Amino acid sequence: MEKTTYQTIDEYIAQFPDTVQEILQTLRKVIQEIVPEATEKISYQMPTFALHGNLVHFAAYQSHIGLYPGASGVAAFQNEITNYKTSKGTIQFPIDQPLPYDLIRRIVAFRVDENVKKAKSKAKKKK
């Protein structure tokens, strides 16, 4: 069986049932509101937002929506994500429950701040 490769976030989202598409489009809009200057792309075959490197990825599965803010994004919000299944760089939000958009906004903002600081630090070292 040939593996599907996606070129755009729209292509990725279109493969899901309407209810899941709605969740993914809302998640996408929430991320865009926080970081409108981010680039949208597909990375690791998942929707990805990048600004000075990858910020967050997200993906839909049968029973959850995965948010991938990296290990630092998970660690920084450790006390607020205890109700969700997590791993080093992943938070799993049950697909049958409303996503915690306020928490997601704060995680994305944290990652933006982290990437901007890292980019400034690299720029200083080059001078």
N, C-alpha and C positions, 0 to 999 in steps of 0.2 A: 504494500500500500504506500502510495506516494505521500510524503508529508507536505502539507500546505505551507507556503511561505507568504507572508503578508508584506505588502509594500507600504500600506498606510494604516493609520489607526481606524479610519472608517471601514476599511476592508476587514480588519480584525473584529470590530464590533458587529458588523453585518452578519457574521456567521451564527450569532446567538438568537434565541427566541426574543420576541419583543420585550418581555418583562426584564430580561437581563440586559438587553440593549439600552433600555431606559436607565437602568442603574449605572451602566458604564458611561453613558453620555453625561449623566449628572456628575459622576466622579470626574470626568474629563473637564467639564465646565468649572467645577470647584477648583481644580488644579490651575486651569487657565486664569481664573480670577486672581489667584494668589501670585502667579508668575506669568503675566501675559507675554513677557519677552522670551519665555522658554521656547525651545524648538521641539516640535513633536516629531517623533520617529518611531520606528520599530527596532527594538534591540532585544536579542534573545527571543525573538518571535513574540514579543509583548509590547503593548503600547508603552512608550517611554517619553518622559519630558526631560530635556537637557538644558543646562545653563552652566557653562564652565565645567562641563562633564555631566554625567547622568545625575538627575535629581531623584526621580522615582519611576518605577515601572508599576503597572497593574495588570491583572489578568483575571479572567472568570473561569471558574471550575464548576463542577456539578453542585457542590454544596457550599462553596464560599467564593468571595472575591479576595484575591491576594493583592496586598499592597507591599511593594518592595522598596522601602526607603533606605536600604543598606543597614549594616550593623549599627552605625552611629545613630540612625533615626529610630531604630528599635530601642536601643539602650537609653536614649534620652527620654523616652516616654514609657519606660518600663513600668512605672507605678500606675500609669493610666490605661495600660493595655492588658491588665491581668485577666480580664474576662474573655480574652481572645487567645486562640492558639497562635503561638509565635515560634519562630526559629531565629537564628542569628541575624538575618536581614529581612525577615518576612513577618507580616501580620495577616492573619486570616480572619476576615469578617464573614460570618454566616450569611449566605445569600438570601435566607428567608427572614432576615431582620434588617431594619433600616440601618444604613451605614452611618457611622458617627462623623458627619461632615465637619463639625467644629474641630474635633480631634485631628482629622485628616488635614484640615487647613493649617493647623499648628505644626504638624509633622512636616508638611511641605515647606512652610515658612522657615522652619529650622534647617531643612536641607538646603534651601536657597541661601540662607545666611552662611551656612557652613561652606558651600561651594564658592560663594563670593569672597569670603575671607581667604580661602585656599588660593584662589586665583590672584588676589592682591598680594599675598605672601610670595607666590611664584614670581610675580612681576617685579617685586622689590629685589629678589635674589638675582634677577637678570641684569639689573642696573649696575 
